[in-house]
Amino acid sequence: MKRVNLSVISIHFLTILFFVCIANLTLSAEETIKHKFLLLDESRKQILFVDQFEPKNDWVIKLTDGGVWDLQLIGEHKILVALTDKGGFREYNLKTREIVREVSDPKYKQTMSAVRFPDGKTLLGCNQSRKYQFFLLDTEGKLINELPAVSNKQSIRIAKRTSRGTILFGCDDNCVNEIDLTGKILREFRVPGAKHIYHVMEKPDGNLLVSGGYGCFAAEYNKENTEVRKWGGLPAPKGLTFIFFAKLQPLKNGNLVAATWTGHKANDSNKGIQLVEFDDKGNVVWTWHNPALAGSINNVIVLDDLDTNKFYE
């Protein structure tokens, strides 16, 4: 009988085991990232919920009375949207998709941003005849204060509240702006390479995240107005097309998601990806592109990273 060399068999077995382990590690590393998220679709005038874990849960709210530009999660499964065409704001219940409240008035025409405060007040940021203006409403939606109009900045986008109760926003002059609730400018600095800054938000450490608009990047600035890091930029990575960086959302794991708007026309979403996610080193780790479902995306809230019962500013 032929003798079997057990040492050779052992070596072959260990070699096979090694490559199986490597294959499993590779598969794990390349495992597809999935999210649940809310979207504002500016070009097709709709709000969408996308669940990549259970696509049967997806839904769409058609906005037959005009477009919206801003979206805020305000707790109890509710969202607040800015009514751009009508002027004012509207609240939706995320479970029923029904309107639960609306405050609108032509006085607030071209409302680009609606910001709900923890005390229930709402701040509206509006573009009006080559100037911007903010209006503060009480918990019943009645006007409390009309901040002085500013005419040297022509186009405000979405605004956000800071931990100090001040307001951050960008304009088409490529400046970051911080004001108090009297309209006083507290901070202002220009972002090199930005073109129509869409979103500015404060991080827990006090640094600011800024979306660079047509500059197609996101950047972080410290309290001295110095850039400390950057994501994206042109040219885009091979195989991707960037046109405009709109709303940003930092995730708990250190990644950053950006809505990448692609144009005002309904089918402009064919031009490039609609969402992109970067890791903490600036690498693209996830994208979303579904032009059959959605048009140009200007706002995103990744829900699987949040407690939807919590109030978010």
VMD Tcl script that draws the C-alpha trace (Angstrom):
set ca {
  {0.00 0.00 0.00}
  {1.28 3.46 -0.90}
  {2.21 5.54 2.11}
  {0.55 8.91 2.49}
  {2.77 11.84 3.38}
  {0.81 13.46 6.19}
  {3.08 16.51 6.29}
  {2.27 17.30 2.64}
  {-1.46 16.93 3.28}
  {-1.19 19.22 6.30}
  {0.59 21.87 4.26}
  {-2.07 21.70 1.52}
  {-4.85 21.88 4.10}
  {-3.33 24.89 5.83}
  {-2.81 26.61 2.45}
  {-6.46 26.10 1.52}
  {-7.58 27.31 4.96}
  {-5.41 30.40 4.61}
  {-6.95 31.39 1.28}
  {-10.48 30.72 2.56}
  {-9.83 33.06 5.48}
  {-8.41 35.72 3.18}
  {-11.46 35.43 0.91}
  {-13.79 35.83 3.87}
  {-11.89 38.88 5.10}
  {-12.02 40.42 1.63}
  {-15.75 39.78 1.38}
  {-16.28 41.37 4.79}
  {-14.22 44.43 3.85}
  {-16.16 44.89 0.63}
  {-19.55 44.34 2.21}
  {-22.03 46.83 0.78}
  {-22.92 49.80 2.96}
  {-26.66 50.35 3.28}
  {-28.69 53.21 4.73}
  {-32.21 54.40 5.46}
  {-32.62 58.03 4.50}
  {-34.97 60.92 3.79}
  {-34.44 63.01 0.68}
  {-35.60 66.33 -0.69}
  {-35.88 66.10 -4.45}
  {-35.80 69.69 -5.69}
  {-36.17 69.06 -9.40}
  {-39.18 66.71 -9.15}
  {-40.70 68.42 -6.08}
  {-41.03 65.48 -3.75}
  {-39.92 64.04 -0.42}
  {-38.68 60.45 -0.43}
  {-37.89 57.78 2.11}
  {-35.45 55.12 0.92}
  {-34.77 51.94 2.92}
  {-31.92 49.97 1.39}
  {-32.41 47.23 3.99}
  {-36.11 46.75 3.13}
  {-36.93 48.47 -0.20}
  {-40.62 47.57 0.19}
  {-40.74 50.32 2.87}
  {-39.85 53.10 0.39}
  {-42.37 55.92 -0.07}
  {-42.76 59.26 -1.84}
  {-44.68 62.44 -0.96}
  {-45.47 64.53 -4.04}
  {-45.43 68.29 -3.47}
  {-48.10 69.47 -5.86}
  {-48.11 73.04 -4.50}
  {-44.47 73.91 -5.04}
  {-40.92 73.07 -4.10}
  {-39.07 72.84 -0.82}
  {-35.40 73.42 -0.06}
  {-34.87 72.64 3.61}
  {-35.61 69.60 5.75}
  {-35.29 69.16 9.52}
  {-36.11 66.22 11.77}
  {-37.98 67.66 14.76}
  {-38.78 64.56 16.83}
  {-41.85 62.39 17.34}
  {-41.36 61.09 13.80}
  {-41.97 64.54 12.33}
  {-40.15 66.60 9.74}
  {-40.17 70.33 9.10}
  {-39.84 71.63 5.54}
  {-39.44 75.14 4.16}
  {-42.14 76.08 1.61}
  {-40.15 77.91 -1.01}
  {-42.95 78.85 -3.41}
  {-45.75 79.47 -0.89}
  {-43.54 81.01 1.78}
  {-43.49 79.55 5.29}
  {-43.17 76.02 6.65}
  {-44.96 72.68 6.83}
  {-44.73 69.67 9.14}
  {-45.28 66.04 8.11}
  {-45.79 62.92 10.20}
  {-43.24 60.37 8.99}
  {-45.46 57.39 9.82}
  {-48.63 58.58 8.07}
  {-46.98 60.96 5.56}
  {-49.77 63.40 6.31}
  {-49.49 67.15 6.82}
  {-49.93 67.91 10.50}
  {-49.29 71.66 10.42}
  {-48.67 74.48 7.97}
  {-47.92 78.17 8.30}
  {-47.68 80.11 5.05}
  {-47.86 83.75 4.00}
  {-46.75 85.61 0.84}
  {-44.73 87.83 3.20}
  {-42.32 84.91 3.55}
  {-41.94 84.33 -0.18}
  {-38.95 82.31 -1.33}
  {-38.44 80.63 2.05}
  {-35.20 78.75 1.58}
  {-34.75 77.59 5.17}
  {-36.97 76.79 8.16}
  {-35.22 76.23 11.50}
  {-37.15 74.90 14.51}
  {-35.72 75.86 17.90}
  {-35.97 73.62 21.00}
  {-38.50 76.06 22.53}
  {-40.83 75.65 19.53}
  {-40.06 78.91 17.73}
  {-39.33 78.81 14.00}
  {-36.87 80.92 12.02}
  {-37.50 81.43 8.30}
  {-34.70 82.46 5.96}
  {-35.97 84.03 2.73}
  {-34.60 85.38 -0.55}
  {-36.49 88.53 -1.51}
  {-35.65 90.84 -4.42}
  {-31.85 90.48 -4.38}
  {-31.62 90.48 -0.60}
  {-32.08 88.00 2.21}
  {-34.23 88.36 5.29}
  {-35.01 86.31 8.40}
  {-38.35 86.13 10.21}
  {-38.79 84.69 13.71}
  {-42.17 83.07 14.46}
  {-43.58 82.02 17.84}
  {-44.85 78.54 18.71}
  {-48.22 79.38 17.10}
  {-46.58 80.52 13.88}
  {-47.14 84.24 14.51}
  {-44.44 86.76 13.62}
  {-42.32 87.86 16.58}
  {-39.44 89.61 14.92}
  {-38.49 90.67 11.40}
  {-34.72 90.88 11.19}
  {-33.24 93.69 9.08}
  {-32.97 92.78 5.39}
  {-29.44 92.49 4.01}
  {-29.01 93.45 0.36}
  {-25.29 92.82 -0.15}
  {-25.85 89.05 -0.10}
  {-28.19 87.93 -2.81}
  {-29.01 84.29 -2.21}
  {-29.19 82.47 1.10}
  {-29.56 78.70 1.22}
  {-30.26 76.55 4.29}
  {-29.50 77.92 7.76}
  {-28.73 76.03 10.97}
  {-28.78 76.90 14.66}
  {-25.58 76.72 16.73}
  {-25.21 75.55 20.32}
  {-25.17 79.24 21.30}
  {-28.52 79.97 19.68}
  {-26.96 81.90 16.80}
  {-27.56 81.17 13.11}
  {-25.10 79.84 10.53}
  {-25.62 79.99 6.77}
  {-23.85 80.43 3.45}
  {-24.61 82.68 0.49}
  {-23.71 82.92 -3.17}
  {-20.88 85.34 -2.27}
  {-19.04 82.23 -0.99}
  {-18.92 83.45 2.61}
  {-19.81 81.66 5.83}
  {-22.02 83.88 7.99}
  {-23.02 83.76 11.65}
  {-25.65 86.16 13.02}
  {-27.59 86.58 16.25}
  {-31.36 86.91 16.44}
  {-31.17 90.69 16.00}
  {-29.45 90.21 12.64}
  {-26.03 91.32 13.90}
  {-23.17 89.67 12.00}
  {-20.93 87.85 14.49}
  {-18.66 86.00 12.10}
  {-17.94 86.09 8.41}
  {-15.23 84.50 6.29}
  {-14.73 83.47 2.70}
  {-14.19 79.84 1.64}
  {-11.65 79.57 -1.21}
  {-12.90 77.51 -4.12}
  {-16.52 77.50 -2.95}
  {-19.24 78.55 -5.39}
  {-22.63 79.22 -3.79}
  {-22.19 77.77 -0.29}
  {-25.28 75.69 0.44}
  {-24.89 74.42 4.00}
  {-22.92 75.38 7.11}
  {-23.24 73.49 10.40}
  {-21.49 73.43 13.76}
  {-19.81 70.26 15.00}
  {-19.83 69.32 18.71}
  {-16.21 70.55 19.02}
  {-17.16 73.99 17.66}
  {-15.61 73.52 14.23}
  {-17.77 74.18 11.17}
  {-18.64 71.94 8.24}
  {-19.17 73.79 4.96}
  {-20.49 72.49 1.64}
  {-18.71 74.14 -1.28}
  {-21.59 74.18 -3.79}
  {-20.27 74.09 -7.35}
  {-16.79 73.69 -5.88}
  {-17.97 70.10 -5.18}
  {-16.33 69.67 -1.80}
  {-17.01 69.67 1.92}
  {-14.55 71.37 4.26}
  {-14.04 71.68 8.00}
  {-12.99 75.02 9.52}
  {-11.75 75.70 13.05}
  {-12.60 78.66 15.28}
  {-9.81 80.68 13.66}
  {-11.52 80.28 10.25}
  {-8.73 78.01 9.04}
  {-9.43 74.93 6.93}
  {-8.40 71.76 8.74}
  {-9.66 69.07 6.34}
  {-11.51 68.57 3.09}
  {-13.59 65.93 1.30}
  {-14.28 65.65 -2.41}
  {-13.32 68.35 -4.88}
  {-12.75 68.42 -8.61}
  {-11.93 66.45 -10.60}
  {-14.17 63.80 -9.09}
  {-12.84 60.27 -8.53}
  {-12.78 58.07 -11.63}
  {-16.24 56.87 -12.59}
  {-18.08 59.60 -10.63}
  {-19.47 63.00 -11.62}
  {-19.79 65.84 -9.11}
  {-21.79 68.96 -10.01}
  {-22.85 70.61 -6.72}
  {-22.44 69.71 -3.03}
  {-25.59 70.62 -1.08}
  {-26.62 69.33 2.40}
  {-24.04 67.49 4.52}
  {-24.45 64.99 7.35}
  {-21.61 63.72 9.53}
  {-22.19 60.16 10.75}
  {-21.34 58.66 14.14}
  {-18.59 56.51 12.63}
  {-16.71 59.57 11.35}
  {-17.94 59.29 7.77}
  {-19.59 62.18 5.94}
  {-22.60 62.01 3.58}
  {-23.27 64.73 1.01}
  {-26.29 65.37 -1.21}
  {-24.91 66.01 -4.68}
  {-27.43 68.14 -6.56}
  {-27.27 67.86 -10.36}
  {-29.61 70.49 -11.84}
  {-33.12 71.99 -11.83}
  {-34.60 69.74 -14.52}
  {-36.48 66.56 -13.62}
  {-34.06 64.27 -15.45}
  {-30.85 66.07 -14.49}
  {-30.27 63.25 -11.99}
  {-28.93 61.25 -14.95}
  {-25.90 63.55 -14.99}
  {-24.23 62.28 -11.83}
  {-24.59 60.51 -8.49}
  {-27.17 61.82 -6.03}
  {-25.52 60.93 -2.70}
  {-21.91 60.23 -1.75}
  {-20.32 59.02 1.49}
  {-16.67 59.62 2.45}
  {-14.71 57.89 5.20}
  {-12.52 59.82 7.64}
  {-9.62 59.67 5.18}
  {-11.66 61.22 2.37}
  {-12.19 58.00 0.40}
  {-15.54 57.41 -1.31}
  {-17.08 54.36 0.41}
  {-20.71 54.56 -0.74}
  {-22.81 56.26 -3.40}
  {-26.49 56.30 -4.28}
  {-27.83 56.93 -7.77}
  {-31.39 56.12 -8.79}
  {-32.52 58.58 -11.50}
  {-35.65 56.51 -12.15}
  {-36.82 57.15 -8.59}
  {-35.56 60.67 -7.90}
  {-34.38 63.87 -9.52}
  {-31.80 66.31 -8.17}
  {-31.26 65.84 -4.44}
  {-30.54 68.92 -2.36}
  {-31.10 67.58 1.15}
  {-30.55 64.26 2.95}
  {-31.09 62.90 6.47}
  {-29.56 59.46 7.10}
  {-32.00 57.90 9.56}
  {-30.23 54.65 10.44}
  {-27.62 56.80 12.19}
  {-30.22 58.66 14.29}
  {-32.88 58.15 16.93}
  {-35.92 59.41 15.04}
  {-37.71 60.26 18.30}
  {-35.03 62.76 19.22}
  {-35.10 66.46 18.37}
  {-32.36 67.44 15.93}
  {-31.26 70.95 15.15}
}
mol new
graphics top color blue
foreach p $ca { graphics top sphere $p radius 0.5 }
foreach p [lrange $ca 0 end-1] q [lrange $ca 1 end] { graphics top cylinder $p $q radius 0.2 }
display resetview
